Amino acid sequence: MNLRSRPRERIEINLTALIDVVFLLLIFFMVSTTFDRFSELQIQLPEADGEVAESEPRVLELVIDAEGRYYLDREQVLNSELDTLKRALAKRAPAARDQPLVINADARTPHQAVITAMDAARQIGLMQISFVIKEPGEAVQE
């Protein structure tokens, strides 16, 4: 047998499957990548000369202890029910719905107690709600 006389077969590589895999990887990385916002909107606030308000709005303070009991302006609310808390809040802020409410909850307070307080405030129209926190390493106030 003569090996030289045999025609050579041409080798072909099918790139279709490889291209499909590359496109799938590209789509995967595009979808799973998070993009950072490198530029923030820079604005300059306008200045105004105005009179300082004579009296600051009275702040309503709601304290929730570790057992989930409510204290509104240092007086204990009768029970922890939503309707009772709503009545107590409405009594303390009858007309001033823009009055700020500060919630001071113990770190061990049940989550439901804080949610109930926020729900009661929302239902009577108090929308300015803030929370008291302490900085790490800050002494605890008694």
N, C-alpha and C positions, 0 to 999 in steps of 0.2 A: 504494500500500500504506500502510496505516495502522499505524504502529508502536505506537500506544497501545492498540490493541485486542488486541494479542497478549498472552496471559497470561505472566507472569513465571515462570521455572522457579526452584524453590527449590534453593539450593546446599547440599549436605550434605557434611560432612567425616567420613570414616571414621576413627575413632580407634583401631580395633582393632590395627592394625599399630604405631601409635605406643605404645600401652600395652604391647604385647609387647616392643618395644625397650627401654622404660623398665624393665620387669621383668627383662629379661636383663642390663641394665647394673647393676641393683641386686644381682642374684645374683652377678655377676662381682665387684663391689666387696666384697661380704660375704665371699666365699670368699678373695679375694686379700689382704685386709687383715690385718695382724698387729696383735694387741692387746698393749699393754704392761701389765705388772703394776704397778699404781700403789701397791698396798699390800703390804708384806711382813709376814710373820708375826713379831710381836714377842713374844719369850719372855724370861723371867728364869730363869736357871739356878739350881738350888738350891745352897746352900753347905754344905760339910761340913768339919769339922776331922778330919784324919786324919794318920797318920804317913807321912812320906816314905819311900818304898822305900829300903832300904839300898843296893841295887845296881840300877842301871838294866840293862835287858836288853841283852845284847851285840848290837851292830849288825854285821851281815854286810855287807861292802862288796864290790861287784862293779864293777870298772873295765873298760870296753871302749874300746880304742884306735881310732885312725882306720882301721886295717886290719881291725878286727873281731876282734882277739885278746882273750881274757878273762883278767883277773887277779883272783883271789879272795883277799882279805886280803893283797894285794901279792905273791902267788905266781901265776905264769902257769899257766893251765890247759893241759893237754897239747895239745888241739886245739879246734877250734870246733864240734865235733859236739854235738848235743843230748844224747845219752846220756852223753858225757863230762862235760858241764857239770852234768847232773843228779846224777851220782855225786859230783862235787866239792862241789856244794851240800849234798847229803845227808850227806856226810862232815863238813862244817863245822857243820851244824845237824841232828844226828841225832834229837834228841828234842824240841827247842824249835821246834815248827812255828809258834808265834806270834812267833818271832824276826823283827825287822824286817830287810828287805833294802834296801840303798841302791844304786841303779844309777847309776854315774858314767860317762856315755858321752861320748866326744869328739863335737864338733858335726859332724865329717865321718864319723862311724861309719855304716856301712851300716845302713839301717832293719831289714834282716833280722836282723842281729846282736842288736839290742835286742829284737825280737820273740822270737827264740830264747831269750834270757835270761829274758824274762817267762814264756814257755811252760814252760821248765825249772823255774822257781820255782813256778809254779802246779801242775805235775805232782807235785812232791814235797810240796806243801802249804804253801808259804810264801805267805801272802796279804797281808802288810804290806809293800808295795813302794813305795818313793819314789825320786825322781830328783833328782840334784844339778844345779842350774842356776846361771847367774851373771846378775846384774843387768846391764842395759845400762850400759856405761861402767865396769864393775868390772874391775879388773886380773885377768889370768889367773894362777892359781897354778901353780907348777911342782912 
